[in-house]
Amino acid sequence: MPTKLAEIIHDEIVAEGGAMPFVRFMELALYCPKLGYYETKRDTVGRRGDFYTSVSVGSLFGELLAFQFAEWLEEINVTSGLKIVEAGAHDGQLAWDILTWLQSNRPGVFEKIEYCILEPSAHRREWQRDTLECFAGRIRWLTRLDATSVTGIIFSNELLDAFPVRRLGWNAKRKKWFEWGVAVDGQKFVWTKMELAGDHVPPMDVAPSLLDVLPDDFTTEASPAAAAWWRLAADALARGKLIMADYGLDSEDFFVPSRTNGTLRAYYRHHFADDLLGNAGEQDLTAHVNFSEIRKAGEAAGLASEFNSTQSKFLTGILEKTVKDKTFGEWTSARGRQFQTLTHPEHLGRAFRVLVQSR
């Protein structure tokens, strides 16, 4: 266990009696103050990081969002109080792309909005302030949503896939779910089986006919925290749109033969890392978002679902409108290459999905 964070996790496992639920391990590995992956690594995306995102492809993703956001905000038709709230802005680059396009191409909208960044981490707030220095007077940072009423847009890009997940396994003999935990074997972290806590988790809703054919130790993930966060965001939306782009599947797609080990992945320098429990704090951990559960959470809060499909389809719909609107700017060859990366099924177009809900 070479990292300081690994030592901290080791000590907590010992204090807890020899095992901790994986959801707690993932929380510490990603968000432990001063030592977690997202707390220490600013350059996690792009060529110098561990993975690519839509933002790291170039400015086009933010520009297309800005075009669509402007249209939605103009439809609300109020003179003041409009907000764009970005949750999980990482280093602030996407906010910079959106605000730059709005300032140049929709100055009327730009002057009316307050851009808010929902960011609980002090480290990341400093990174964002560095990036967005030129927009300092137009941005407000929030640490929580539940005290906020938003007329406008609340959105996230690759946020919910980084929420800690409960990793669940199926005991075919006992016809019962269990929880994967983390234990210590010498200097390594290892998987161990734990009794499932009494909290309701989505796999308990699986049809009995499907459970009858699941193989022993079939593994999947559930993220009650992601659904709870979405419900909180939905409650905060007084009028406008709630939107996310992320890796994800519908509920039934988690239960296919090719996913007997779930969707949990570790990334290090643009490659899958073999050891999900290794290099605590040094590698990214991510699991696919259950779009069915997120959609239901929003609808339970009174939102209407407007779009739930691939990023490719979503961005292509925006593209068709920009072609008719000369204010978007020239479609250069660089923009064309970025668009292909964002929408091609072999790149980001199929892996990413978009959900749009409204009130």
TACORUR-V274774 format. One record per residue. N is the residue number from 1. PSI is psi in whole degrees, -180 to 180 (* if undefined). NEAR is the number of other ideal C-beta (glycine too) atoms within 8 Angstrom. Layout:
((N PSI NEAR) (N PSI NEAR))
//
This chain:
((1 85 9) (2 -22 3) (3 153 11) (4 -39 7) (5 -39 13) (6 -37 12) (7 -40 9) (8 -45 11) (9 -43 15) (10 -48 11) (11 -37 8) (12 -39 11) (13 -45 13) (14 -43 8) (15 -28 6) (16 6 8) (17 13 4) (18 -4 7) (19 149 11) (20 147 11) (21 145 13) (22 -34 13) (23 -35 10) (24 -39 10) (25 -46 14) (26 -39 11) (27 -45 10) (28 -43 14) (29 -34 13) (30 -35 13) (31 7 11) (32 127 13) (33 131 6) (34 -17 7) (35 -19 11) (36 157 14) (37 -49 14) (38 -10 11) (39 -20 13) (40 -20 9) (41 104 8) (42 -38 5) (43 60 7) (44 -19 11) (45 161 11) (46 -172 8) (47 -35 4) (48 -6 4) (49 -150 11) (50 -13 10) (51 162 9) (52 150 8) (53 173 10) (54 -33 12) (55 -39 12) (56 -14 11) (57 -32 12) (58 -174 8) (59 -11 9) (60 -40 11) (61 -49 15) (62 -36 15) (63 -41 13) (64 -41 12) (65 -44 12) (66 -43 15) (67 -48 15) (68 -41 10) (69 -42 12) (70 -42 12) (71 -46 9) (72 -43 11) (73 -37 15) (74 -31 8) (75 -29 6) (76 -35 11) (77 59 4) (78 157 7) (79 -20 3) (80 167 5) (81 9 5) (82 138 13) (83 146 12) (84 121 14) (85 116 15) (86 125 15) (87 124 11) (88 64 11) (89 4 13) (90 -114 12) (91 5 10) (92 3 14) (93 -42 11) (94 -41 14) (95 -42 16) (96 -44 12) (97 -43 14) (98 -49 16) (99 -37 14) (100 -44 10) (101 -44 14) (102 -43 15) (103 -40 8) (104 -34 6) (105 -20 12) (106 63 10) (107 -31 9) (108 -43 6) (109 -44 12) (110 -42 11) (111 -24 6) (112 -21 9) (113 154 13) (114 123 8) (115 120 14) (116 140 13) (117 120 15) (118 108 13) (119 108 12) (120 -18 5) (121 124 9) (122 -38 5) (123 -49 9) (124 -32 13) (125 -38 11) (126 -42 8) (127 -44 12) (128 -40 16) (129 -37 10) (130 -48 9) (131 -37 11) (132 24 13) (133 -37 7) (134 -14 4) (135 21 11) (136 -38 8) (137 -7 4) (138 3 9) (139 138 11) (140 138 7) (141 137 9) (142 147 11) (143 -9 6) (144 156 8) (145 -22 12) (146 -13 7) (147 14 4) (148 140 10) (149 123 5) (150 123 12) (151 112 11) (152 -122 14) (153 133 14) (154 127 15) (155 159 13) (156 149 13) (157 117 13) (158 53 11) (159 -53 11) (160 -23 14) (161 -14 12) (162 6 11) (163 137 10) (164 137 10) (165 154 12) (166 127 12) (167 120 13) (168 143 15) (169 157 12) (170 124 15) (171 103 11) (172 -33 10) (173 -45 5) (174 -7 5) (175 53 6) (176 143 7) (177 146 11) (178 172 12) (179 132 15) (180 130 14) (181 -179 12) (182 130 15) (183 -180 11) (184 133 10) (185 100 6) (186 -118 4) (187 15 3) (188 152 9) (189 139 14) (190 159 9) (191 146 8) (192 154 9) (193 137 8) (194 153 10) (195 139 5) (196 130 10) (197 163 6) (198 -10 3) (199 143 5) (200 133 3) (201 151 11) (202 -41 9) (203 -19 10) (204 -14 7) (205 1 5) (206 140 8) (207 139 5) (208 -34 6) (209 -32 6) (210 -41 9) (211 -33 10) (212 -23 6) (213 0 5) (214 135 9) (215 158 7) (216 138 7) (217 14 9) (218 134 11) (219 139 12) (220 -180 12) (221 155 14) (222 143 11) (223 77 15) (224 -31 10) (225 -36 8) (226 -45 13) (227 -39 13) (228 -39 9) (229 -42 10) (230 -39 14) (231 -39 12) (232 -44 10) (233 -39 12) (234 -41 15) (235 -31 8) (236 -18 12) (237 108 13) (238 -41 8) (239 134 7) (240 -144 15) (241 145 13) (242 123 17) (243 142 12) (244 150 14) (245 131 12) (246 166 13) (247 137 11) (248 169 12) (249 163 10) (250 162 7) (251 -47 10) (252 -23 6) (253 -10 8) (254 -16 13) (255 63 10) (256 156 6) (257 -29 4) (258 -5 4) (259 40 11) (260 -19 9) (261 15 5) (262 -167 11) (263 1 11) (264 131 12) (265 153 9) (266 139 14) (267 136 12) (268 116 10) (269 50 4) (270 18 7) (271 151 6) (272 135 6) (273 133 11) (274 -37 4) (275 105 7) (276 -24 8) (277 -1 10) (278 166 11) (279 48 10) (280 125 14) (281 -9 13) (282 -13 7) (283 154 11) (284 145 12) (285 132 13) (286 148 10) (287 150 12) (288 145 10) (289 138 15) (290 97 16) (291 -30 12) (292 -44 9) (293 -39 12) (294 -43 16) (295 -45 12) (296 -38 9) (297 -42 13) (298 -42 15) (299 -34 11) (300 -25 7) (301 7 9) (302 8 6) (303 153 12) (304 134 7) (305 123 11) (306 -32 7) (307 135 8) (308 86 9) (309 -162 7) (310 156 10) (311 -35 15) (312 -47 12) (313 -39 9) (314 -50 13) (315 -33 14) (316 -36 9) (317 -39 8) (318 -42 12) (319 -44 10) (320 -33 8) (321 -35 11) (322 -31 11) (323 -33 7) (324 -8 5) (325 107 8) (326 -14 3) (327 -13 6) (328 -30 8) (329 169 6) (330 138 4) (331 88 7) (332 170 6) (333 -33 5) (334 -44 7) (335 -39 11) (336 -44 9) (337 -41 8) (338 -43 13) (339 -40 11) (340 -43 9) (341 -39 10) (342 -24 16) (343 -19 12) (344 136 10) (345 -22 6) (346 -6 4) (347 -107 10) (348 -8 13) (349 -37 13) (350 -33 8) (351 -34 7) (352 143 13) (353 162 13) (354 135 14) (355 128 13) (356 124 12) (357 159 15) (358 159 9) (359 * 11))
//
